[in-house]
Amino acid sequence: MPTSPPVIVVLPAHNAEATIAPAIVSTLQQSYTDFDLWVLENGSNDHTAEMARSFTDPRVKVFELGPVGFQGALQYAITHASSEWLARMDADDLMF
């Protein structure tokens, strides 16, 4: 039975097609690699979900939640994550 990584990075995203790819890349390039990155697309009317799904790294998981809003996306992660630790990332931010 596969086990979940110790950390899940949650990235709520709404209409973020211009910034989502750099945000994902900066997260994947961290020196700590034992995590999943959950892109929580919440009701975008642009290509945010398609941009996120274009990544082939198996750590990237895209959840199209519909128009649940920022807090609804975070609640989804809290409710469904099997990891003890959640880290939060913004769709228009970069990790250094």
Secondary structure, DSSP 4 states (H G I P E B T S, - for coil): -----SEEEEEEESS-TTTHHHHHHHHHTSS---EEEEEEE-S-SSSHHHHHHT---TTEEEEE--S-HHHHHHHHHHHH--SSEEEE--TT----
